[in-house]
Amino acid sequence: MDLEIRRVTQSDWLALATLVCNLRPHLDTAGFLERAAFQHRYGYELHAAYEGDVPVGLMGVRACCTLARGPFLQIDDLVVSELRRGAGIGRHLMDYAEAYARTLGLGALYLEARPTAIGFYETLGLTHHPSPVMRKVFE
């Protein structure tokens, strides 16, 4: 597999919308672009995996630091093309994320996983974090 992973600029985002919207069906292209631009203002970056010129994976990340966790890389989104799932692209993206976090001087990775993806993340050495995710939605 000839795979290149790199940080992408906003000019590349439109070409990546199909990947995201496949896993996030509540979003359309405009919704993805709007949310990514909003998050980008607060440090969100998109990194994409390409086979040749074809995007086959995408990961949204941001460097964070909290009093409880210290410095870490938050992985907000990890998406692999439906046609390429099982080909190791997700594993390559996660390896890339860890290397990227280390270059930033961050000591950990955090993410929220869909129940169907927990086993995948466990095979990569991620463990469950004891603090639950809480939320309050404003209407």
C-alpha beads as a LAMMPS data file, in Angstrom:
LAMMPS data file: protein, C-alpha beads

139 atoms
138 bonds

1 atom types
1 bond types

-500.0 500.0 xlo xhi
-500.0 500.0 ylo yhi
-500.0 500.0 zlo zhi

Masses

1 110.0

Atoms # bond

1 1 1 0.000 0.000 0.000
2 1 1 1.434 3.347 -1.079
3 1 1 -0.087 5.613 1.587
4 1 1 0.761 9.243 2.264
5 1 1 -0.626 11.002 5.341
6 1 1 -0.389 14.752 5.573
7 1 1 -1.993 17.788 7.155
8 1 1 -4.423 19.376 4.720
9 1 1 -5.397 22.993 4.232
10 1 1 -8.868 24.454 4.001
11 1 1 -8.614 24.421 0.214
12 1 1 -8.521 20.579 0.401
13 1 1 -11.559 20.203 2.658
14 1 1 -14.234 20.120 -0.024
15 1 1 -12.623 17.052 -1.636
16 1 1 -12.724 15.290 1.745
17 1 1 -16.381 15.967 2.565
18 1 1 -17.644 12.662 1.115
19 1 1 -15.395 10.694 3.489
20 1 1 -16.715 12.522 6.536
21 1 1 -20.366 12.565 5.547
22 1 1 -20.297 8.796 4.993
23 1 1 -19.570 8.208 8.684
24 1 1 -21.415 11.301 9.914
25 1 1 -24.731 11.046 8.031
26 1 1 -26.208 13.953 10.001
27 1 1 -23.796 16.206 8.073
28 1 1 -23.895 17.256 4.462
29 1 1 -20.979 18.904 2.666
30 1 1 -21.954 22.416 3.766
31 1 1 -22.401 21.250 7.370
32 1 1 -18.994 19.579 7.390
33 1 1 -17.270 22.652 5.954
34 1 1 -19.037 24.942 8.434
35 1 1 -18.181 22.815 11.468
36 1 1 -14.587 22.218 10.388
37 1 1 -14.083 25.970 9.863
38 1 1 -15.529 26.706 13.306
39 1 1 -13.303 24.082 14.962
40 1 1 -10.296 25.262 12.947
41 1 1 -10.486 28.638 14.685
42 1 1 -9.749 26.774 17.936
43 1 1 -6.839 24.649 16.762
44 1 1 -8.597 21.816 14.907
45 1 1 -6.513 20.352 12.094
46 1 1 -7.403 17.823 9.430
47 1 1 -4.859 15.219 8.337
48 1 1 -5.700 12.991 5.388
49 1 1 -4.434 9.653 4.107
50 1 1 -4.036 9.374 0.340
51 1 1 -3.422 6.471 -1.994
52 1 1 -2.074 8.371 -4.972
53 1 1 -4.446 11.302 -5.420
54 1 1 -7.386 9.530 -3.785
55 1 1 -8.270 10.414 -0.175
56 1 1 -8.935 7.182 1.730
57 1 1 -8.826 8.355 5.333
58 1 1 -9.202 11.491 7.390
59 1 1 -8.469 12.459 10.965
60 1 1 -9.377 15.640 12.845
61 1 1 -7.106 16.481 15.774
62 1 1 -6.334 19.267 18.204
63 1 1 -3.647 19.758 20.786
64 1 1 -5.121 20.194 24.264
65 1 1 -4.043 20.600 27.836
66 1 1 -6.194 20.320 30.930
67 1 1 -5.329 20.422 34.612
68 1 1 -6.567 16.861 35.011
69 1 1 -4.952 15.289 31.933
70 1 1 -1.988 17.511 31.156
71 1 1 -1.007 17.934 27.488
72 1 1 -2.591 15.517 24.986
73 1 1 -3.744 15.160 21.405
74 1 1 -7.515 14.941 21.084
75 1 1 -8.637 12.921 18.078
76 1 1 -12.070 14.261 17.253
77 1 1 -12.718 12.403 14.028
78 1 1 -11.185 9.376 12.364
79 1 1 -12.774 8.193 9.140
80 1 1 -11.684 5.571 6.605
81 1 1 -13.291 5.143 3.199
82 1 1 -15.885 2.391 3.318
83 1 1 -14.180 0.682 0.367
84 1 1 -10.792 0.657 2.133
85 1 1 -11.794 -0.382 5.664
86 1 1 -9.776 -3.341 6.892
87 1 1 -6.760 -2.355 4.774
88 1 1 -4.757 -0.910 7.691
89 1 1 -5.451 2.748 6.953
90 1 1 -6.955 3.416 10.383
91 1 1 -3.900 1.840 12.014
92 1 1 -1.608 4.043 9.905
93 1 1 -3.607 7.132 10.862
94 1 1 -3.355 6.247 14.552
95 1 1 0.404 5.608 14.269
96 1 1 0.699 8.969 12.541
97 1 1 -1.359 10.622 15.327
98 1 1 0.932 9.218 18.003
99 1 1 4.064 10.356 16.156
100 1 1 2.491 13.785 15.573
101 1 1 1.562 14.105 19.261
102 1 1 5.124 13.247 20.253
103 1 1 6.543 15.925 17.922
104 1 1 4.285 18.450 19.658
105 1 1 5.534 17.302 23.075
106 1 1 2.159 15.840 24.035
107 1 1 2.096 12.842 26.347
108 1 1 -1.132 11.065 25.399
109 1 1 -3.934 10.530 22.892
110 1 1 -7.612 10.831 23.800
111 1 1 -10.675 10.081 21.696
112 1 1 -14.304 9.092 21.954
113 1 1 -15.026 5.807 20.189
114 1 1 -18.147 4.400 18.639
115 1 1 -18.981 1.083 20.321
116 1 1 -18.184 -0.787 17.093
117 1 1 -14.671 0.731 17.004
118 1 1 -13.622 0.027 20.609
119 1 1 -12.009 -3.318 19.746
120 1 1 -9.940 -1.663 17.010
121 1 1 -8.614 0.976 19.394
122 1 1 -7.874 -1.625 22.051
123 1 1 -5.675 -3.554 19.583
124 1 1 -3.632 -0.350 19.244
125 1 1 -3.059 -0.121 22.991
126 1 1 -5.717 2.432 23.897
127 1 1 -7.570 1.806 27.132
128 1 1 -10.851 3.020 28.575
129 1 1 -10.621 6.263 30.512
130 1 1 -12.587 6.204 33.763
131 1 1 -14.216 9.629 33.480
132 1 1 -17.588 9.586 31.754
133 1 1 -18.506 12.063 29.064
134 1 1 -21.219 14.421 30.279
135 1 1 -23.177 16.920 28.242
136 1 1 -25.974 19.452 28.265
137 1 1 -27.457 20.464 24.932
138 1 1 -28.797 24.010 24.612
139 1 1 -31.844 24.602 22.482

Bonds

1 1 1 2
2 1 2 3
3 1 3 4
4 1 4 5
5 1 5 6
6 1 6 7
7 1 7 8
8 1 8 9
9 1 9 10
10 1 10 11
11 1 11 12
12 1 12 13
13 1 13 14
14 1 14 15
15 1 15 16
16 1 16 17
17 1 17 18
18 1 18 19
19 1 19 20
20 1 20 21
21 1 21 22
22 1 22 23
23 1 23 24
24 1 24 25
25 1 25 26
26 1 26 27
27 1 27 28
28 1 28 29
29 1 29 30
30 1 30 31
31 1 31 32
32 1 32 33
33 1 33 34
34 1 34 35
35 1 35 36
36 1 36 37
37 1 37 38
38 1 38 39
39 1 39 40
40 1 40 41
41 1 41 42
42 1 42 43
43 1 43 44
44 1 44 45
45 1 45 46
46 1 46 47
47 1 47 48
48 1 48 49
49 1 49 50
50 1 50 51
51 1 51 52
52 1 52 53
53 1 53 54
54 1 54 55
55 1 55 56
56 1 56 57
57 1 57 58
58 1 58 59
59 1 59 60
60 1 60 61
61 1 61 62
62 1 62 63
63 1 63 64
64 1 64 65
65 1 65 66
66 1 66 67
67 1 67 68
68 1 68 69
69 1 69 70
70 1 70 71
71 1 71 72
72 1 72 73
73 1 73 74
74 1 74 75
75 1 75 76
76 1 76 77
77 1 77 78
78 1 78 79
79 1 79 80
80 1 80 81
81 1 81 82
82 1 82 83
83 1 83 84
84 1 84 85
85 1 85 86
86 1 86 87
87 1 87 88
88 1 88 89
89 1 89 90
90 1 90 91
91 1 91 92
92 1 92 93
93 1 93 94
94 1 94 95
95 1 95 96
96 1 96 97
97 1 97 98
98 1 98 99
99 1 99 100
100 1 100 101
101 1 101 102
102 1 102 103
103 1 103 104
104 1 104 105
105 1 105 106
106 1 106 107
107 1 107 108
108 1 108 109
109 1 109 110
110 1 110 111
111 1 111 112
112 1 112 113
113 1 113 114
114 1 114 115
115 1 115 116
116 1 116 117
117 1 117 118
118 1 118 119
119 1 119 120
120 1 120 121
121 1 121 122
122 1 122 123
123 1 123 124
124 1 124 125
125 1 125 126
126 1 126 127
127 1 127 128
128 1 128 129
129 1 129 130
130 1 130 131
131 1 131 132
132 1 132 133
133 1 133 134
134 1 134 135
135 1 135 136
136 1 136 137
137 1 137 138
138 1 138 139
